């Protein structure tokens, strides 16, 4: 299924490939591989890390923080002020209808669905500094505007617009890492920025706790949104410094920029190409691994849809106060943070260790959901312990991202996959909140926890299929007759896809 098109590159006349069709690396380094001083390469990687990693960690942390704010704001009067939760006092005891809150959570992801493909391809077509900062500043303005919202209907519009503009962040970071680091390095770097999911669960919880102590003219939730929006605008201003690629990085010398590009030749993944190629999109649509990765992401992220929007609310039903419920987000965030980083380190340290880790980390998620659903909540330690260990969803999702992006070549195909992964992310986050049905709290939210268990069983099954496909394809390519080292060097920066380049090897 993946094999026939690989042999097409045998007939490629490299000299006839137009410069506009090539990777921008072709204008920076020659066709033949150049020797690299290992000490200089280490210096280059350290400089790249020092610039990109903190920037991406803060950026993705802000995207996670402003999504999770809604869950905390729900405990600080927002649900009452905007009529997001309806209380039916005619029943004994009174019942709560959280449908409006669920839709406020889900509409963010509908907006993200609308923005992913157009903004991702816009980012590919134009240099990063001409697109990314302006979108981020707009995002910050939308976050701050939340403080002035007076009705749930206006909040619905704000959430949709917020999702639309924010969709550019994860795909930007995925493609930056894919075009900046080697295949072996990518998992660790993807894990570094994605670990902000856990890190900002802790940071955001601490900030929200602090804002809850403020007694002033505005409500606590309004201060939270004003602060988060201001941070985002500052981040947007910082993004004007982002280079278009490592080949033009202002923080590297001319010699270092050449090394930064040359060292990516061996992986055949490319650096960056501004031309959007329809043929690469069509190839992606029939590539089985694209669909497998996308399905895995959708299944794995349903849990986040419930936790990010309803986490504190769910924990409060175990018998904790609103402030205790916020503080109990810390252990989940810490697990997420630590094990996302650990999974990235293991992937960088040991060859072909990504897919097996996905399976391993899926097991605690299944266990945690079972503990919440099946336990007797009179002993609240059991459900809260189960709630904490579902934080292992973080490394599962991080590994799905790094595995997907490391196994695709061709700038347009990489953009398509990055957008598709986060389309799946949106689907999971849309479905997740709809499984939190307040009417079933006495039955321990069975739809949510059983749904997550089924989804993670699907993830494990798909891991097995993906592993088999990639392993068999690597073996098939290893048996093929190559074109020689010179042709391998020349083909590295032609912006070929992984299916058309017989020198490309998949990581497991």
Residue pairs with C-beta under 8 A, 6 or more apart in sequence:
1 288
1 469
2 287
2 288
2 289
2 469
2 473
2 499
3 473
3 476
5 283
5 499
5 500
6 477
6 480
6 499
6 500
6 501
6 502
7 480
7 502
8 500
9 491
9 496
9 500
9 501
9 502
10 483
10 502
12 491
12 494
12 496
14 31
14 487
14 490
14 491
14 494
17 494
19 26
19 27
20 275
21 273
21 275
21 277
21 494
21 495
22 273
22 493
22 494
22 495
23 270
23 271
23 272
23 273
23 411
23 493
23 494
23 495
24 244
24 245
24 247
24 271
24 272
24 273
24 274
25 245
25 247
25 261
25 264
25 265
25 270
25 271
25 272
25 492
25 493
26 493
26 494
27 247
28 247
28 257
28 258
28 261
29 258
29 261
29 262
29 265
29 493
31 489
31 490
32 486
32 489
32 490
33 262
33 265
33 266
33 485
33 489
34 258
34 262
36 259
36 262
36 263
37 259
40 255
40 256
40 259
41 259
41 263
43 256
44 252
44 256
44 259
44 260
44 263
45 185
47 251
47 252
47 256
48 180
48 181
48 246
48 249
48 252
48 260
49 189
51 249
51 251
52 176
52 177
52 180
52 189
53 189
53 192
53 193
55 238
55 239
55 242
56 173
56 176
56 177
56 192
56 193
56 196
57 192
57 193
57 195
57 196
57 199
58 196
58 235
59 136
59 169
59 173
59 193
59 196
59 235
59 239
60 169
60 170
60 173
60 193
60 194
60 196
60 197
61 196
61 199
61 200
61 203
62 200
62 228
62 231
62 232
62 235
63 166
63 169
63 170
64 196
64 197
64 200
64 201
64 204
64 308
65 200
65 203
65 204
65 207
65 228
66 143
66 162
66 166
66 225
66 228
66 229
66 232
67 108
67 308
67 309
68 200
68 201
68 204
68 308
68 309
68 311
69 204
69 208
69 221
69 224
69 225
69 228
70 78
70 101
70 104
70 105
70 308
70 309
71 308
71 309
71 310
71 311
71 312
71 313
72 204
72 205
72 208
72 221
72 224
72 312
72 326
73 79
73 220
73 221
73 224
73 225
74 84
74 85
74 101
74 312
74 313
75 312
75 313
75 316
75 322
75 325
75 326
76 208
76 211
76 212
76 219
76 220
76 221
76 224
76 322
77 219
77 220
77 221
78 84
78 219
78 221
79 85
79 101
81 219
81 221
82 149
82 150
82 151
82 152
82 155
83 100
83 151
83 152
84 98
84 100
84 101
84 104
84 152
84 155
85 96
85 97
85 98
85 100
85 101
86 96
86 97
86 99
86 100
87 94
87 95
87 96
87 97
88 94
88 95
88 96
88 97
95 438
95 439
96 438
97 438
97 439
98 310
98 313
98 436
98 438
100 152
101 309
101 310
101 433
102 309
102 433
102 434
102 436
103 156
104 152
104 155
104 156
104 159
105 159
105 305
105 308
105 309
105 310
105 429
105 433
106 305
106 429
106 430
106 433
106 434
107 156
107 159
107 160
107 163
108 159
108 160
108 162
108 163
108 166
108 429
109 163
109 305
109 425
109 426
109 427
109 429
109 430
110 160
110 163
110 426
110 430
111 159
111 160
111 161
111 162
111 163
111 164
111 166
111 167
112 163
112 164
112 166
112 167
112 422
112 425
112 426
113 163
113 167
113 423
113 426
113 427
114 160
114 163
114 164
114 167
115 163
115 164
115 165
115 166
115 167
115 168
116 167
116 171
116 419
116 422
116 423
116 426
117 419
117 423
119 131
119 135
119 164
119 165
119 167
119 168
119 171
120 167
120 168
120 171
120 172
120 175
120 415
120 416
120 418
120 419
121 276
121 412
121 415
121 419
122 131
123 131
123 132
123 168
123 171
123 172
123 175
123 415
124 175
124 273
124 274
124 276
124 411
124 412
124 415
125 274
125 276
126 274
127 244
128 172
128 176
128 239
128 242
128 243
128 244
129 239
129 240
129 241
129 242
129 243
129 244
131 168
132 168
132 172
132 239
132 242
133 236
133 237
133 239
133 240
133 242
134 236
135 165
135 168
135 236
136 165
136 168
136 169
136 232
136 233
136 235
136 236
136 239
137 232
137 233
137 236
137 237
138 165
139 162
139 165
139 166
139 232
139 236
140 229
140 230
140 231
140 232
140 233
140 234
140 235
140 236
141 229
141 233
142 158
142 161
142 162
142 165
142 229
143 162
143 225
143 228
143 229
143 232
144 225
144 226
144 228
144 229
144 230
144 233
145 158
145 229
146 155
146 158
146 222
146 225
146 229
147 218
147 222
147 223
147 225
147 226
149 155
149 158
163 426
167 422
170 418
170 422
170 425
171 415
171 418
171 419
171 422
173 193
174 190
174 401
174 405
174 414
174 418
174 421
175 405
175 411
175 414
175 415
175 418
177 186
177 189
177 190
177 193
177 405
178 186
178 269
178 405
178 406
178 408
178 414
178 418
179 245
179 246
179 264
179 269
179 270
179 271
179 272
179 411
179 414
180 189
180 245
180 246
180 260
180 264
180 271
181 189
181 264
182 263
182 264
182 266
182 267
183 267
183 269
183 406
183 507
184 348
184 351
184 507
185 348
186 402
186 405
186 406
187 343
187 344
187 347
187 348
187 354
187 399
187 402
187 403
187 406
188 344
188 345
188 347
188 348
189 344
190 344
190 398
190 401
190 402
190 405
191 340
191 341
191 343
191 344
191 345
191 347
191 395
191 398
191 402
192 341
192 344
194 340
194 394
194 397
194 398
194 401
195 336
195 337
195 340
195 341
195 344
195 394
195 398
197 333
197 336
197 337
197 340
197 394
197 397
198 332
198 333
198 334
198 335
198 336
198 337
198 338
198 340
198 391
198 394
199 333
199 337
200 333
201 329
201 330
201 332
201 333
201 336
201 337
202 329
202 330
202 333
202 334
202 337
205 326
205 327
205 329
205 330
205 333
206 330
207 224
207 227
208 224
208 326
209 323
209 326
209 327
211 220
211 221
211 223
211 224
211 227
212 220
212 323
212 326
214 220
214 223
216 223
218 226
241 250
243 249
243 250
243 251
244 272
245 261
245 271
245 272
246 252
246 257
246 260
246 261
246 271
247 257
247 260
247 261
247 271
247 272
248 257
249 257
249 260
252 260
261 271
264 270
264 271
264 492
265 489
265 492
265 493
266 492
268 409
268 488
268 491
268 492
268 496
268 498
268 501
268 503
268 504
269 406
269 408
269 409
269 504
270 409
270 410
270 411
270 414
270 492
270 493
270 495
271 493
272 411
273 411
273 412
273 495
274 411
275 411
275 412
275 495
276 412
276 415
277 410
277 411
277 412
277 495
278 412
280 410
280 411
280 412
280 413
280 416
280 497
281 412
281 413
281 416
283 410
283 413
283 497
283 499
283 500
284 290
284 408
284 413
284 416
284 417
284 420
287 499
288 469
289 404
289 407
289 466
289 469
289 470
290 404
290 408
290 416
290 417
290 420
292 462
292 465
292 466
292 469
293 400
293 403
293 404
293 417
293 420
293 421
293 466
294 420
294 421
294 423
294 424
295 424
295 458
295 462
296 358
296 400
296 424
296 458
296 459
296 462
296 463
296 466
297 397
297 400
297 401
297 404
297 421
297 422
297 424
297 425
297 428
298 424
298 425
298 427
298 428
299 428
299 455
299 456
299 458
299 459
299 462
300 362
300 393
300 396
300 397
300 400
300 428
300 455
300 456
300 459
301 393
301 397
301 424
301 425
301 427
301 428
301 429
301 432
302 428
302 429
302 431
302 432
302 435
302 451
302 452
302 455
303 365
303 369
303 390
303 393
303 428
303 432
303 452
303 455
304 393
304 397
304 428
304 429
304 432
305 428
305 429
305 430
305 431
305 432
305 433
305 435
306 314
306 432
306 433
306 435
306 436
306 448
306 452
307 314
307 332
307 390
307 432
308 429
309 432
309 433
309 436
310 433
310 436
311 325
311 329
311 332
312 322
312 325
312 326
312 329
313 325
314 387
314 436
314 445
315 324
315 325
315 328
315 329
315 384
315 387
316 322
316 324
316 325
317 377
317 441
318 377
318 380
318 383
318 384
318 387
319 377
319 380
320 328
320 380
320 384
328 384
328 387
328 388
331 388
331 391
332 387
332 388
332 390
332 391
333 391
334 391
335 388
335 389
335 391
335 392
335 394
336 391
336 392
336 393
336 394
336 395
337 394
339 361
339 391
339 392
339 394
339 395
340 394
340 395
340 398
342 395
343 357
343 361
343 395
343 398
343 399
344 398
344 402
346 353
346 357
347 353
347 354
347 357
347 399
347 402
351 507
352 507
352 508
354 399
354 402
354 403
354 507
354 508
355 399
355 403
355 463
355 466
355 467
355 508
356 463
356 467
357 395
357 399
358 396
358 399
358 400
358 403
358 459
358 460
358 463
359 460
359 463
361 392
361 393
361 395
361 396
361 399
362 392
362 396
362 456
362 459
362 460
362 463
364 389
364 390
364 392
365 389
365 390
365 392
365 393
365 396
365 452
365 456
366 452
366 453
366 456
366 457
367 386
367 389
368 385
368 386
368 387
368 388
368 389
368 390
368 392
369 386
369 390
369 449
369 450
369 452
369 453
369 456
370 386
370 449
370 453
371 382
371 383
371 385
371 386
371 389
372 383
372 386
372 387
372 390
372 444
372 445
372 449
373 444
373 445
373 446
373 449
373 450
374 444
375 382
375 383
375 386
375 444
376 382
377 383
377 444
383 444
390 452
396 456
396 459
397 425
400 421
401 421
403 466
403 507
404 417
404 421
405 414
405 417
405 418
406 507
407 470
407 498
407 506
407 507
408 414
408 417
408 497
408 498
409 496
409 497
409 498
409 501
409 504
410 495
410 496
410 497
410 498
410 500
411 495
413 497
413 498
431 451
432 448
435 445
435 447
435 448
435 451
436 445
436 447
436 448
437 445
437 447
437 448
440 446
440 447
467 508
470 506
470 507
470 508
471 508
473 506
474 505
474 506
477 502
477 504
477 505
480 502
482 488
482 502
482 503
483 491
483 502
488 503
491 501
491 503
492 503
496 504
498 504
498 506
